[in-house]
Amino acid sequence: MAYPIRNQQGLYFITCTVVEWADVFTRPIYKDIIIESLRHCQQAKGLELFAYCLMSNHLHLIARAADECNLSDIMRDFKKYTAKRIFENLHANPQESRRFWLEWLFKNAASFNQRNTNIQFWQQPSHSIELLTDAVTRQKLEYIHQNPVRAGICYRAEDYVYSSASFYAGLAVERLF
């Protein structure tokens, strides 16, 4: 089922998932590509990021586009760039124990998608839900921040580094969003 972004200036809960739920974001190099790319989208493309959580195989965001910007375009560019960079890093790293399996996985996924000729890193489409009420926004914010706790990665949401939970808890000075 498709979840398109219809209101380009709306506030959205967005989930981007790696094909086959492959655990790619277990290595800092791949996580850092995502964080750097989100920063770039904020600074250069008009992404307004309100919350995020990067898990081992998916990324949750609460975001919208700045005035005159298009959220669909921002997310398309983000996914295209991160897929390319992660695949390049994966391919160039002889120490990556899962390199051949992940390369095969991403190439195989592309063979089932007319839009991708070489690789497909992210599942299509992203799961996007417009947040129309404060109650739903709070529920999604809690869901995002509790994700690493539910997964057993940490005991407190604010202890997870790749999340905005520490900022909301008043523990982080620097923020991604």
Buried (B, 14 or more C-beta within 10 A) or exposed (E): EEBEBEEBBBBBBBBBBBBEEBBBBEBEEBBBBBBBBBBBBBEEBBBBBBBBBBBBBBBBBBBBBEEEBBBBBBBEBBBEBBBBBBBEBBBEEEEBEBBEEBBEBBBEBBEEEEEBEEBBBBBBBBBBBBBEEEEBBEEBBBBBBBBBBEEEBBEBBBBBBBBBBBBBEEEBEEEBB
